[in-house]
Amino acid sequence: MVTKHISSKHQSSITQVLLNQLSDRLESLNTNQTTGRKRKRPLSSTVFALTSKQWKQLKDEEKAEKEEKKKANKKRDEQDFYKCPDRLRLPLIFYIGHTATLYINKLSLAGLVRMQINPGLEAMFETGVDEMSWDDTENYRLGGAYKWPALKDVLDYRKQVYELLINLINSASLEMPITMESKWWSLFMGIEHERMHIETSSVLLRQMPVTMLQRPLNWKYGPRYAEKPAGTNKFVKVPGGEVKIGKPVAFPSYGWDNEYGELVLSVPEFECSKYLVTNKDFMGFVRSGAYSCREMWTKEVKGVNLVVGLTYPVTVIATFNHMNSQKKSRTSTEQYLMFLRCLGIGLLKSTTMKQRPSAHGRVQIIVSQLKQSITVCEVQRHFYQHTGFRLVRSSGETPVRLLVFTYLIKDRSIVVPNVNSKVALIESMNTQFQYETEETLAAELDKEYHQPDYCNALCCLIDNVIMKYDIKTASALVFGCGVGRSSFELSKQFNKVVGIDYCGRFIDAAKRIQTKIAHGQFTDGLHLMDPTDIEASCIEFKQLTWIPKEVSPTDLVLFEFLERLNNPKAWICRLWECVKPNSFLIILTCSTQCTTSWIQSCLLQWFTLQERMEVAGSYTVSIWQRQ
């Protein structure tokens, strides 16, 4: 279904036309300009894997869109676009602008686009993931009284993005092959991202009142009753074996970062339902009362239901008694799903979206059908999808792998409900969470407030740079503000200072120190900082795990946590957006891997190196001016 007033053009035409345009461009590249003959190996095969059937489907969809345009015009009730079908998602107007915005933001990071089209809209529509009860965009980040733009303005913006992308494809130099190191990888990210949102947004539309929807052109409902009864969905035995999970780096299609790598897992003998769960099966489960049994809800589901106001979970329950069987069955975890796929079982042809509750029941999985690989992308479980699933049950021990941060776990005797086996703890590769401990907090406090070499060097550096380069003092921004020392020092000279860090413990400590200073309760415990002239009221501390567009450009940016980042390049590439033209960036690091030349390659053409120096023994300082 689509909303009464929105053409599917605005949801999918960018993706479809871009694919068609890329196909034509690649076709021309595949043709020898002298002989007019096609090359033996089509270059397009190195970009993405689409079958001729899929291309025909895209052409058919484009034709259907043209037919839809011929329908009689109806007066728009634009208020429908500002409805929020789900408490943990955003209004529909957001998703109309969001997919177009991602193209611009990612292409600018890749260097294919130099200027933004509409910075205001690109900040507003930048991030639409993880709208939790405590951090939804409208109420938390945007102040609770946010005014969304007019529908016409958003549609006009989409049109501008569309025209820019078509011009880019036709005029820019396509570098072949396109790999994840290519600038053009960002374009395919935008295409894949929009396809995913078409899927999840279509579910949002299903959550809207029927009065706000209209049936699309050539829409056909599925049969309400089958010609023959479905019968009993029996369980069949599946022999155990090994399964390989992961996607080769050289696979010729776009992939998200968590698809790559290789993991071999052992799967014991188990049973699975012969067919996917039918509507009849699920209706029987609902009517039995099990769906509203709160003892079967996870802690997270209970919390979500309280926020949303539901009396039953919307997502599938991972474990339940199926068809009155005494053996407990559950939906497939990733390794079982992959194993069944290798046997030619388990994927539903009518959809590319599947669901996988993990061992701890917190994520869902999206599976894209490819001949040689499976695409895996974890999303929040309140991102509902059109999904089919198969039930499994184990006769012996169920293998459970739980991704954890072992440095945060004191008690390793973790038990997963309804699983009769030990849990294998797998260490997370996200090293940023190791700073969320009391020990690292104490170490950071000691470095910033009790180590004379570092403290004195920081204070002198800030004073000297401001004076030498005659930096304006309206605003300053600190990335990696830690427990606040550099932000407090900058507040002595700048009218406004924003300190940003991803570590919640550090930000909390900085705010406590800020409160003490504001109330004149500064203690001797931080004796190396002179509280004189500190303007605590002009400082704002924020916990952010990325650089959002809402961060305004400032006169000075101090970047001091390269060594604490999982992906420092992703942060450095965005710094040009945070520094005003002709203003300055200071990068302070003790990392031996992030050299000045490497930093310069990440900053691209936006900054010029002014000077480089060593301070406090092991720290390197580089000073850059924005072009």
BABA-277690 format. One line per 8 residues: number of its first residue (from 1); for each residue x, y, z of C-alpha. Coordinates in nm, 3 decimals. Example, Ala and Ser with C-alpha at 12.3 -4.5 7.8 and 13.67 -1.06 7.14 Angstrom:
1> 1.230,-0.450,0.780 ~ 1.367,-0.106,0.714
***
This chain:
1> 0.000,0.000,0.000 ~ 0.105,0.362,-0.049 ~ -0.026,0.674,0.115 ~ -0.318,0.835,-0.058 ~ -0.117,1.133,-0.173 ~ 0.230,1.000,-0.247 ~ 0.341,0.859,-0.578 ~ 0.583,0.569,-0.559
9> 0.805,0.787,-0.777 ~ 0.914,0.978,-0.469 ~ 0.997,0.657,-0.285 ~ 1.185,0.458,-0.545 ~ 1.245,0.646,-0.870 ~ 1.589,0.770,-0.767 ~ 1.706,0.414,-0.712 ~ 1.551,0.277,-1.032
17> 1.661,0.560,-1.261 ~ 2.014,0.554,-1.118 ~ 2.041,0.182,-1.187 ~ 1.912,0.232,-1.541 ~ 2.149,0.525,-1.596 ~ 2.444,0.330,-1.458 ~ 2.352,0.037,-1.680 ~ 2.358,0.259,-1.990
25> 2.687,0.420,-1.885 ~ 2.853,0.087,-1.811 ~ 2.718,-0.053,-2.136 ~ 2.894,0.227,-2.322 ~ 3.213,0.155,-2.133 ~ 3.182,-0.212,-2.229 ~ 3.168,-0.120,-2.599 ~ 3.488,-0.076,-2.795
33> 3.463,0.278,-2.934 ~ 3.661,0.182,-3.248 ~ 3.492,-0.142,-3.356 ~ 3.157,-0.091,-3.187 ~ 3.177,-0.445,-3.047 ~ 3.110,-0.532,-2.686 ~ 3.400,-0.643,-2.475 ~ 3.401,-1.008,-2.378
41> 3.382,-0.940,-2.006 ~ 3.117,-0.682,-1.916 ~ 3.255,-0.428,-1.673 ~ 2.918,-0.405,-1.501 ~ 2.973,-0.751,-1.352 ~ 3.239,-0.601,-1.127 ~ 2.992,-0.352,-0.984 ~ 2.678,-0.537,-0.890
49> 2.517,-0.871,-0.958 ~ 2.174,-0.825,-1.118 ~ 2.014,-1.092,-1.333 ~ 1.832,-1.013,-1.657 ~ 1.509,-1.103,-1.478 ~ 1.580,-0.840,-1.214 ~ 1.654,-0.579,-1.481 ~ 1.325,-0.662,-1.653
57> 1.150,-0.621,-1.320 ~ 1.304,-0.275,-1.277 ~ 1.188,-0.176,-1.626 ~ 0.838,-0.306,-1.553 ~ 0.825,-0.106,-1.229 ~ 0.932,0.206,-1.413 ~ 0.656,0.151,-1.670 ~ 0.400,0.107,-1.392
65> 0.512,0.439,-1.243 ~ 0.445,0.615,-1.572 ~ 0.097,0.465,-1.580 ~ 0.038,0.582,-1.224 ~ 0.114,0.942,-1.322 ~ -0.185,0.935,-1.556 ~ -0.429,0.887,-1.269 ~ -0.666,1.172,-1.192
73> -0.516,1.431,-0.962 ~ -0.664,1.449,-0.617 ~ -0.640,1.725,-0.360 ~ -0.358,1.646,-0.119 ~ -0.409,1.619,0.251 ~ -0.048,1.689,0.342 ~ -0.108,1.624,0.710 ~ -0.093,1.249,0.636
81> 0.280,1.285,0.577 ~ 0.333,1.422,0.926 ~ 0.172,1.126,1.100 ~ 0.393,0.893,1.299 ~ 0.274,0.533,1.248 ~ 0.505,0.398,1.519 ~ 0.607,0.557,1.848 ~ 0.969,0.453,1.802
89> 0.995,0.575,1.443 ~ 0.969,0.918,1.282 ~ 0.690,1.081,1.077 ~ 0.668,0.975,0.712 ~ 0.793,1.315,0.594 ~ 1.132,1.229,0.742 ~ 1.181,0.917,0.531 ~ 1.092,1.102,0.210
97> 1.388,1.333,0.273 ~ 1.620,1.089,0.450 ~ 1.709,0.862,0.158 ~ 1.792,1.156,-0.068 ~ 2.000,1.319,0.204 ~ 2.217,1.011,0.245 ~ 2.326,1.033,-0.119 ~ 2.455,1.388,-0.069
105> 2.617,1.325,0.269 ~ 2.801,1.012,0.155 ~ 2.900,1.144,-0.186 ~ 3.044,1.456,-0.020 ~ 3.249,1.240,0.216 ~ 3.378,1.044,-0.082 ~ 3.474,1.365,-0.263 ~ 3.233,1.319,-0.556
113> 3.021,1.614,-0.443 ~ 3.186,1.931,-0.320 ~ 2.889,2.138,-0.202 ~ 2.573,2.059,-0.013 ~ 2.234,2.128,-0.174 ~ 2.042,2.231,0.137 ~ 2.246,2.216,0.463 ~ 1.934,2.266,0.675
121> 1.746,1.970,0.529 ~ 2.062,1.759,0.518 ~ 2.110,1.813,0.892 ~ 1.744,1.743,0.968 ~ 1.718,1.427,0.759 ~ 2.066,1.290,0.830 ~ 2.003,1.025,1.093 ~ 1.693,0.810,1.125
129> 1.815,0.502,1.309 ~ 1.790,0.405,1.676 ~ 1.494,0.616,1.782 ~ 1.478,0.473,2.131 ~ 1.238,0.594,2.399 ~ 1.512,0.810,2.553 ~ 1.659,0.939,2.225 ~ 1.402,1.007,1.957
137> 1.491,1.277,1.709 ~ 1.184,1.496,1.755 ~ 1.186,1.508,2.135 ~ 1.551,1.463,2.233 ~ 1.786,1.607,1.974 ~ 1.550,1.862,1.821 ~ 1.393,1.998,2.137 ~ 1.042,1.854,2.131
145> 0.880,2.138,1.934 ~ 1.033,2.073,1.596 ~ 0.863,2.201,1.282 ~ 0.902,1.976,0.982 ~ 0.934,2.140,0.638 ~ 0.653,2.159,0.383 ~ 0.603,1.853,0.167 ~ 0.666,2.055,-0.149
153> 1.006,2.167,-0.018 ~ 1.109,1.808,0.054 ~ 0.991,1.683,-0.285 ~ 1.174,1.971,-0.455 ~ 1.487,1.872,-0.263 ~ 1.454,1.512,-0.384 ~ 1.426,1.641,-0.739 ~ 1.746,1.844,-0.697
161> 1.929,1.539,-0.564 ~ 1.798,1.332,-0.854 ~ 1.924,1.583,-1.111 ~ 2.264,1.609,-0.941 ~ 2.310,1.232,-0.938 ~ 2.210,1.189,-1.302 ~ 2.454,1.463,-1.403 ~ 2.727,1.305,-1.190
169> 2.682,0.964,-1.351 ~ 2.686,1.111,-1.702 ~ 2.978,1.349,-1.658 ~ 3.218,1.217,-1.392 ~ 3.491,0.965,-1.464 ~ 3.389,0.612,-1.365 ~ 3.689,0.431,-1.219 ~ 3.672,0.057,-1.279
177> 3.642,-0.177,-1.105 ~ 3.429,-0.024,-0.831 ~ 3.541,-0.161,-0.496 ~ 3.491,-0.046,-0.137 ~ 3.799,0.175,-0.180 ~ 3.640,0.356,-0.476 ~ 3.462,0.690,-0.446 ~ 3.172,0.540,-0.641
185> 3.110,0.288,-0.362 ~ 2.919,0.568,-0.188 ~ 2.667,0.582,-0.475 ~ 2.585,0.213,-0.437 ~ 2.553,0.266,-0.064 ~ 2.280,0.519,-0.137 ~ 2.103,0.280,-0.373 ~ 2.110,-0.011,-0.128
193> 2.010,0.217,0.159 ~ 1.703,0.343,-0.029 ~ 1.595,-0.012,-0.115 ~ 1.605,-0.104,0.253 ~ 1.396,0.198,0.345 ~ 1.138,0.118,0.079 ~ 1.092,-0.213,0.259 ~ 1.074,-0.079,0.614
201> 0.866,0.224,0.512 ~ 0.612,0.001,0.343 ~ 0.558,-0.163,0.682 ~ 0.509,0.180,0.841 ~ 0.236,0.246,0.587 ~ 0.067,-0.079,0.689 ~ 0.055,0.057,1.045 ~ -0.139,0.365,0.933
209> -0.520,0.395,0.934 ~ -0.676,0.253,0.619 ~ -0.845,0.588,0.551 ~ -0.503,0.738,0.479 ~ -0.415,0.475,0.219 ~ -0.521,0.397,-0.134 ~ -0.465,0.090,-0.344 ~ -0.178,0.131,-0.595
217> -0.224,0.077,-0.966 ~ -0.241,-0.293,-1.063 ~ -0.235,-0.400,-0.697 ~ -0.347,-0.759,-0.642 ~ -0.439,-0.896,-0.303 ~ -0.327,-1.246,-0.214 ~ -0.592,-1.517,-0.181 ~ -0.774,-1.514,0.148
225> -0.835,-1.889,0.143 ~ -0.625,-2.166,-0.008 ~ -0.777,-2.412,-0.251 ~ -0.648,-2.692,-0.033 ~ -0.597,-2.680,0.344 ~ -0.235,-2.625,0.444 ~ -0.239,-2.926,0.674 ~ 0.004,-2.987,0.957
233> 0.345,-2.826,0.936 ~ 0.552,-3.123,1.054 ~ 0.911,-3.116,1.175 ~ 1.182,-3.293,0.977 ~ 1.527,-3.400,1.094 ~ 1.828,-3.217,0.956 ~ 2.175,-3.374,0.987 ~ 2.442,-3.159,1.148
241> 2.753,-3.021,0.985 ~ 2.958,-2.707,0.937 ~ 2.847,-2.375,0.794 ~ 3.057,-2.086,0.668 ~ 2.930,-1.734,0.735 ~ 3.070,-1.425,0.568 ~ 3.120,-1.255,0.234 ~ 3.449,-1.239,0.039
249> 3.592,-0.889,0.003 ~ 3.617,-0.935,-0.375 ~ 3.252,-1.035,-0.418 ~ 3.110,-0.831,-0.711 ~ 2.830,-0.645,-0.536 ~ 2.784,-0.375,-0.276 ~ 2.808,-0.487,0.088 ~ 2.775,-0.338,0.435
257> 3.077,-0.356,0.662 ~ 2.941,-0.635,0.886 ~ 2.889,-0.872,0.591 ~ 3.258,-0.940,0.537 ~ 3.498,-1.182,0.699 ~ 3.473,-1.556,0.748 ~ 3.343,-1.763,1.037 ~ 3.305,-2.143,1.037
265> 3.052,-2.281,1.285 ~ 2.949,-2.631,1.382 ~ 2.575,-2.705,1.371 ~ 2.450,-3.013,1.560 ~ 2.165,-3.228,1.434 ~ 1.830,-3.053,1.471 ~ 1.471,-3.047,1.348 ~ 1.301,-2.777,1.145
273> 0.946,-2.719,1.025 ~ 0.894,-2.853,0.674 ~ 0.738,-2.527,0.558 ~ 0.754,-2.164,0.659 ~ 0.509,-2.075,0.933 ~ 0.171,-2.002,0.775 ~ -0.085,-1.743,0.878 ~ -0.297,-2.032,1.006
281> -0.012,-2.154,1.228 ~ 0.049,-1.811,1.368 ~ -0.319,-1.740,1.423 ~ -0.341,-2.058,1.627 ~ -0.050,-1.939,1.837 ~ -0.218,-1.601,1.896 ~ -0.555,-1.755,1.984 ~ -0.391,-1.987,2.234
289> -0.307,-1.683,2.447 ~ 0.067,-1.744,2.430 ~ 0.123,-1.418,2.241 ~ 0.015,-1.214,2.543 ~ 0.205,-1.425,2.796 ~ 0.439,-1.172,2.957 ~ 0.663,-1.442,3.102 ~ 0.778,-1.505,2.745
297> 0.868,-1.142,2.675 ~ 1.229,-1.031,2.700 ~ 1.319,-0.740,2.926 ~ 1.367,-0.516,2.621 ~ 1.027,-0.608,2.476 ~ 0.859,-0.525,2.808 ~ 1.025,-0.183,2.811 ~ 0.928,-0.110,2.450
305> 0.568,-0.212,2.514 ~ 0.543,0.026,2.809 ~ 0.662,0.314,2.590 ~ 0.446,0.228,2.290 ~ 0.144,0.129,2.497 ~ 0.099,-0.223,2.361 ~ -0.046,-0.515,2.555 ~ 0.134,-0.767,2.335
313> 0.471,-0.773,2.156 ~ 0.473,-0.668,1.792 ~ 0.780,-0.873,1.701 ~ 0.799,-1.249,1.690 ~ 0.865,-1.428,2.019 ~ 1.183,-1.631,1.993 ~ 1.068,-1.934,2.191 ~ 0.724,-2.089,2.220
321> 0.536,-2.419,2.224 ~ 0.442,-2.483,1.864 ~ 0.128,-2.677,1.768 ~ 0.083,-2.805,2.123 ~ 0.414,-2.991,2.108 ~ 0.597,-3.064,2.431 ~ 0.927,-2.975,2.267 ~ 1.002,-2.605,2.260
329> 1.075,-2.459,1.918 ~ 1.209,-2.121,1.814 ~ 1.288,-1.912,1.510 ~ 1.620,-1.978,1.341 ~ 1.938,-1.814,1.456 ~ 2.188,-1.707,1.191 ~ 2.391,-2.027,1.181 ~ 2.080,-2.248,1.144
337> 1.940,-2.021,0.874 ~ 2.266,-2.028,0.682 ~ 2.297,-2.404,0.721 ~ 1.945,-2.458,0.585 ~ 2.025,-2.227,0.297 ~ 2.329,-2.435,0.205 ~ 2.096,-2.735,0.190 ~ 1.859,-2.540,-0.035
345> 1.602,-2.486,0.239 ~ 1.479,-2.181,0.419 ~ 1.455,-1.876,0.195 ~ 1.122,-1.735,0.091 ~ 1.124,-1.642,-0.280 ~ 0.868,-1.367,-0.253 ~ 1.075,-1.146,-0.024 ~ 1.438,-1.057,0.039
353> 1.381,-0.980,0.405 ~ 1.414,-1.233,0.682 ~ 1.411,-1.220,1.060 ~ 1.655,-1.363,1.310 ~ 1.616,-1.319,1.683 ~ 1.965,-1.351,1.829 ~ 2.046,-1.552,2.140 ~ 1.977,-1.245,2.352
361> 1.673,-1.145,2.144 ~ 1.783,-0.792,2.059 ~ 1.830,-0.775,1.686 ~ 1.669,-0.875,1.362 ~ 1.843,-0.979,1.046 ~ 1.797,-0.881,0.685 ~ 1.896,-1.143,0.429 ~ 1.941,-1.056,0.062
369> 1.932,-1.345,-0.183 ~ 2.250,-1.373,-0.389 ~ 2.376,-1.680,-0.573 ~ 2.708,-1.702,-0.391 ~ 2.661,-1.499,-0.078 ~ 2.417,-1.380,0.183 ~ 2.394,-1.021,0.294 ~ 2.359,-0.973,0.667
377> 2.260,-0.645,0.826 ~ 2.148,-0.615,1.187 ~ 1.888,-0.353,1.274 ~ 1.685,-0.258,1.578 ~ 1.401,-0.501,1.638 ~ 1.139,-0.227,1.612 ~ 1.229,-0.192,1.243 ~ 0.956,-0.427,1.129
385> 0.981,-0.607,0.795 ~ 0.779,-0.831,0.567 ~ 0.916,-1.161,0.683 ~ 0.875,-1.534,0.659 ~ 1.035,-1.770,0.910 ~ 1.086,-2.136,0.983 ~ 1.086,-2.299,1.325 ~ 1.369,-2.514,1.456
393> 1.427,-2.721,1.767 ~ 1.735,-2.901,1.893 ~ 1.749,-3.248,2.036 ~ 2.079,-3.186,2.214 ~ 2.278,-2.881,2.311 ~ 2.205,-2.560,2.128 ~ 2.521,-2.369,2.026 ~ 2.504,-2.014,2.159
401> 2.752,-1.739,2.085 ~ 2.702,-1.414,2.273 ~ 2.882,-1.097,2.167 ~ 3.002,-0.924,2.482 ~ 3.245,-0.669,2.618 ~ 3.434,-0.894,2.856 ~ 3.605,-0.604,3.033 ~ 3.261,-0.491,3.152
409> 3.152,-0.836,3.274 ~ 3.244,-0.944,3.626 ~ 3.029,-1.258,3.638 ~ 3.089,-1.482,3.336 ~ 2.818,-1.736,3.425 ~ 2.569,-1.599,3.172 ~ 2.254,-1.803,3.119 ~ 2.030,-1.768,2.813
417> 1.666,-1.863,2.886 ~ 1.535,-2.181,2.720 ~ 1.881,-2.286,2.598 ~ 2.029,-2.607,2.736 ~ 2.396,-2.537,2.672 ~ 2.684,-2.322,2.781 ~ 2.722,-1.979,2.629 ~ 3.040,-1.899,2.436
425> 3.140,-1.539,2.500 ~ 3.279,-1.369,2.189 ~ 3.481,-1.054,2.249 ~ 3.353,-0.748,2.066 ~ 3.596,-0.574,1.832 ~ 3.452,-0.238,1.935 ~ 3.731,-0.120,2.162 ~ 3.561,0.211,2.234
433> 3.347,0.049,2.505 ~ 3.655,-0.037,2.710 ~ 3.655,0.324,2.829 ~ 3.321,0.277,3.005 ~ 3.487,0.150,3.325 ~ 3.577,0.306,3.659 ~ 3.945,0.230,3.594 ~ 3.964,0.418,3.265
441> 3.767,0.708,3.413 ~ 4.020,0.734,3.697 ~ 4.307,0.724,3.447 ~ 4.153,1.001,3.234 ~ 4.095,1.222,3.539 ~ 4.456,1.167,3.641 ~ 4.588,1.256,3.292 ~ 4.384,1.572,3.249
449> 4.410,1.713,3.601 ~ 4.713,1.560,3.776 ~ 4.989,1.514,3.516 ~ 5.185,1.842,3.496 ~ 5.347,1.778,3.157 ~ 5.019,1.718,2.976 ~ 4.819,1.986,3.160 ~ 5.075,2.263,3.116
457> 5.137,2.172,2.751 ~ 4.763,2.182,2.677 ~ 4.714,2.523,2.837 ~ 5.016,2.676,2.662 ~ 4.918,2.523,2.328 ~ 4.570,2.676,2.334 ~ 4.695,3.021,2.435 ~ 4.980,3.028,2.181
465> 4.773,2.908,1.884 ~ 4.495,3.159,1.948 ~ 4.743,3.443,1.975 ~ 4.971,3.341,1.685 ~ 4.694,3.292,1.429 ~ 4.465,3.563,1.564 ~ 4.176,3.316,1.588 ~ 3.828,3.455,1.636
473> 3.678,3.359,1.971 ~ 3.305,3.330,1.909 ~ 3.287,2.951,1.927 ~ 3.503,2.642,1.979 ~ 3.443,2.269,1.951 ~ 3.629,1.985,2.123 ~ 3.612,1.631,1.986 ~ 3.729,1.381,2.247
481> 3.671,1.625,2.531 ~ 3.724,1.347,2.786 ~ 3.645,1.472,3.135 ~ 3.642,1.835,3.026 ~ 3.984,1.991,3.089 ~ 4.038,2.135,2.739 ~ 3.676,2.261,2.723 ~ 3.720,2.448,3.052
489> 4.044,2.606,2.929 ~ 3.881,2.718,2.602 ~ 3.588,2.872,2.793 ~ 3.829,3.134,2.929 ~ 3.859,3.285,2.581 ~ 3.561,3.164,2.373 ~ 3.200,3.278,2.405 ~ 3.065,2.927,2.344
497> 3.232,2.586,2.378 ~ 3.088,2.245,2.289 ~ 3.264,1.935,2.421 ~ 3.184,1.602,2.250 ~ 3.284,1.249,2.345 ~ 3.139,0.904,2.282 ~ 3.222,0.786,2.637 ~ 2.924,0.831,2.868
505> 3.132,0.807,3.188 ~ 3.366,1.081,3.069 ~ 3.079,1.314,2.976 ~ 2.904,1.253,3.309 ~ 3.225,1.335,3.498 ~ 3.277,1.653,3.294 ~ 2.923,1.766,3.373 ~ 2.974,1.704,3.746
513> 3.292,1.913,3.743 ~ 3.108,2.183,3.546 ~ 2.833,2.195,3.810 ~ 3.085,2.227,4.092 ~ 3.263,2.514,3.917 ~ 2.933,2.691,3.849 ~ 2.842,2.672,4.219 ~ 3.188,2.770,4.342
521> 3.250,2.422,4.485 ~ 3.577,2.354,4.304 ~ 3.786,2.106,4.506 ~ 4.156,2.057,4.562 ~ 4.127,1.715,4.396 ~ 4.176,1.889,4.059 ~ 4.446,2.125,4.181 ~ 4.633,2.160,3.851
529> 4.348,2.353,3.690 ~ 4.305,2.719,3.775 ~ 3.928,2.782,3.794 ~ 3.981,3.155,3.755 ~ 3.802,3.297,3.452 ~ 3.635,2.965,3.362 ~ 3.289,3.037,3.220 ~ 3.108,2.713,3.306
537> 2.776,2.843,3.175 ~ 2.907,2.880,2.819 ~ 3.006,2.510,2.793 ~ 2.782,2.233,2.661 ~ 2.887,1.868,2.690 ~ 2.735,1.611,2.453 ~ 2.769,1.236,2.421 ~ 2.777,1.154,2.048
545> 2.914,0.851,1.867 ~ 2.938,1.032,1.531 ~ 2.945,1.386,1.393 ~ 2.586,1.485,1.316 ~ 2.502,1.767,1.077 ~ 2.354,1.962,1.366 ~ 2.709,2.040,1.486 ~ 2.758,2.394,1.361
553> 3.090,2.518,1.215 ~ 3.310,2.695,1.470 ~ 3.617,2.922,1.481 ~ 3.837,2.652,1.634 ~ 3.816,2.273,1.656 ~ 4.036,2.078,1.895 ~ 4.050,1.707,1.807 ~ 4.218,1.499,2.075
561> 4.103,1.137,2.072 ~ 4.238,0.973,1.755 ~ 4.393,0.690,1.956 ~ 4.056,0.610,2.118 ~ 3.858,0.569,1.794 ~ 3.766,0.248,1.615 ~ 3.748,0.428,1.282 ~ 3.936,0.761,1.302
569> 3.911,0.823,0.927 ~ 3.531,0.842,0.949 ~ 3.564,1.130,1.196 ~ 3.849,1.317,1.025 ~ 3.671,1.315,0.688 ~ 3.383,1.513,0.842 ~ 3.592,1.782,1.013 ~ 3.569,2.024,0.720
577> 3.200,2.062,0.801 ~ 3.279,2.165,1.159 ~ 3.535,2.440,1.088 ~ 3.442,2.775,0.941 ~ 3.627,2.881,0.622 ~ 3.971,3.027,0.703 ~ 3.940,2.904,1.065 ~ 4.157,2.648,1.241
585> 4.180,2.283,1.342 ~ 4.418,2.146,1.605 ~ 4.480,1.770,1.615 ~ 4.649,1.640,1.929 ~ 4.742,1.270,1.938 ~ 4.983,1.019,2.086 ~ 4.906,0.762,1.815 ~ 5.205,0.646,1.612
593> 4.981,0.508,1.335 ~ 4.791,0.830,1.263 ~ 5.079,1.021,1.109 ~ 5.050,1.377,0.979 ~ 5.064,1.258,0.618 ~ 4.785,1.009,0.686 ~ 4.576,1.281,0.849 ~ 4.632,1.503,0.547
601> 4.509,1.229,0.313 ~ 4.187,1.206,0.517 ~ 4.132,1.582,0.526 ~ 4.150,1.584,0.146 ~ 4.161,1.930,-0.012 ~ 3.982,2.110,0.267 ~ 4.278,2.199,0.494 ~ 4.633,2.333,0.468
609> 4.895,2.226,0.723 ~ 5.035,2.531,0.906 ~ 5.275,2.366,1.148 ~ 5.359,2.048,1.337 ~ 5.522,2.011,1.678 ~ 5.588,1.770,1.964 ~ 5.450,1.843,2.313 ~ 5.449,1.671,2.650
617> 5.698,1.410,2.534 ~ 5.475,1.169,2.340 ~ 5.210,1.394,2.184 ~ 5.212,1.525,1.828 ~ 5.026,1.846,1.744 ~ 4.934,1.949,1.391 ~ 4.764,2.282,1.314 ~ 4.548,2.312,1.002
625> 4.366,2.602,0.836 ~ 4.036,2.545,0.660 ~ 4.018,2.657,0.295
***
